[in-house]
Amino acid sequence: MSDAPERELRISKIRNGTVIDHITGGQALNVLAVLGIDGDEGVGVSIGMNVPSDKLGTKDVVKVEDRELSQGEVDVLSLLAPEATVNIVREFEVVDKKRVERPEHVVGLLTCPNHNCITNADEPVESAFEVVDDGVRCEFCGEIVREDIGDHLAVH
């Protein structure tokens, strides 16, 4: 047993909204980008980044007040943080808790890194990616994104 003091994560409870826990360490800001949260909308947001986690080593936690996630948001979240759990909170109580599940496809949520891909041309084509074991594959040009999926978010 260590003599180090026990560490606690202290982020205040929220009355209503979503708590996203077990986010891959360092990905909280990309999660906020997926949710379209930049601070201008006036919703309460609490973030814990790179906090100790027995399961992940380090993790991020995001709490968003008065907002429940759409399925599209959860789908992209699963690519950024495959171990994440999404907790829906109402009147300070967790009423629904689920682990994210990777979808088979994501449409319109990511940009292709291949500059020659038709989705990056001035064409009315929405990006589409197949989720594969080691990342996502563009369904138009076949380019595979294995790391830093958050760098390819189509949300602004």
Helices and strands as residue ranges (DSSP letters): E 17-24, H 28-34, E 45-53, E 57-65, H 71-80, E 85-90, E 93-99, E 105-107, G 118-120, E 128-132, E 135-138, E 144-145, G 149-152
